[in-house]
Amino acid sequence: MEPQLSHQVTDSVATVVIRHPAKRNAMTAGMWRALPPLLEQLAADPGVRALVLTGEGGTFCAGADISTLRESPLEAQGLAVAAEEALAAFPGPTLAAVRGHCVGGGAQLAAACDLRLAEEGALFGVTPARLGIVYPSSSTRRLVSLMGPAATKYLLFTAELIDAGRALRTGLVDEVLPEGELDKRVAELTRVLVSRSRLTQAAAKEFADGRTDRDAHWAEQARGSGDTAEGVAAFLERRQPRFTWTTAG
């Protein structure tokens, strides 16, 4: 199978699958380039409310295809950062569903998601110290925001792999599921995500990611959306709300 990113949309959830089984789903230059326009396409689809990123088979992503680093390591790193930032900027909730190895560029992509669920047995690592590569500042700050400086330094200084339990304790992942339970839990959580207010989620994502100058903007969006009135009415009437807000500039 040729290295590729595939996707499907089901019940308002887009699932993007990293497929490169010959190299444990390592990302080629072409795959890095393909991710931003794919995310842009899915973000523009009004039927997409959330996004799941996962890997084919028993591995999430073993990082960048090292053969692509030999020719132009700085270009390869730039492609990875562009893909990471595009994923972080996706307007709806994003979730990484991790099995097996989530290493290097794979960890970079997982960290760019809003949430991370892992199956027992998953392994995580950030390994530029094995290759003499300077890890990007934006990617380092993203790890620090999740794990704190000490745990981030451990990963970057040692380039060692940590198991899912340690990843959970340090904040790199949000939940660890028994073998065979990951898909069920992802489906359950995404059903919850797509049922909630997109307005609330969009504002919360901006604020949590450090954008703190848009309170007035979001207050205006809330006043014009009708979502608050609908949410209160649905609560009092003991029914599911029907939120209508879709997007904001």
Secondary structure, DSSP 4 states (H G I P E B T S, - for coil): ---EEEEEEETTEEEEEEE-GGGTTPBPHHHHHHHHHHHHHHHT-TT--EEEEEESTT-SB--B-GGGTTT-HHHHHHHHHHHHHHHHT-SS-EEEEE-SEEETHHHHHHHHSSEEEEETT-EEE--GGGTTPPPPHHHHHHHHHHH-HHHHHHHHHH---EEHHHHHHHTS-SEEE-TT-HHHHHHHHHHHHHHS-HHHHHHHHHHHTT--S-HHHHHHHHHHH-HHHHHHHHHHHTS----------
